[in-house]
Amino acid sequence: MTVHFVGAGPGAADLLTVRATRLLGQAQVVLYPGTYLDPEVLGHVSPDAELVDTQNLDLDQIMERLVSARDVVRLVSGDPSVYSALAEQTRRLDAAGVAWDVTPGVPAYAAAAAEVGRELTVPLLAQSVVLTRTQARSTPLPDTESLTAFARTRATLVLHLAITHTRGLMSEIEPEYGAACPVVVVYRASQPDQRILRGTVATIADRVEEAGLRQAAVILVGRALDPRPGGESYLYDPSRERKAH
């Protein structure tokens, strides 16, 4: 048997990879995160498969299902490389002698950027993207990964699992980014109930609180979100010397 960890993407059923849909169609058991998943994603699953919603299960209960099942897919929201609990699950599978593999998915931050039509790395504005989260009722962050430290880079910030702490986070980064720095919040990117809130470091908390957002939202911060003053890529510069083919 092999446990297939499959990135479910940001939610839209048509943003799954071809490999993901094939694995879902073949699986006898599918464990999925009901909190974040558009139910249409499960339309790729065989009618004969057993569906297990993991939103109310702890890690031991999830592992029990993974180890005991055959032809099992473990769907994770977004991409398995970010905030998916992949490491702790695969450690336990290794200890149990169970084979596993990983199928990537569209990460939520990429879907959010696509929905607002923004590149997160605009020449002369930002060439790095920091993916991070808050530390509240969750695993502590390493000492070297404080939001204050990341803010000093003035890179494009992507804040996951942070929507209920928007006001405090904006206060923390304002000294580096400035009150007028653009901020975009995308709730349930790509899903039917998607919402997009636009503002600045100074105003976005008010908009989030007015909208009543409590989960499943990504916060994007940075000057790249307003690329009008940005530069142009050297890769496509007409003056760049190119090899003849």
Salt bridges, closest charged atoms under 4 A:
GLU50 OE2 - ARG65 NH2 2.38
ASP60 OD1 - ARG92 NH1 2.47
ASP101 OD1 - HIS4 ND1 2.75
GLU176 OE1 - ARG154 NH2 3.37
ASP193 OD2 - ARG188 NE 3.51
ASP206 OD1 - ARG167 NH2 2.62
GLU209 OE1 - ARG167 NH2 2.85
ASP226 OD1 - ARG228 NE 2.79
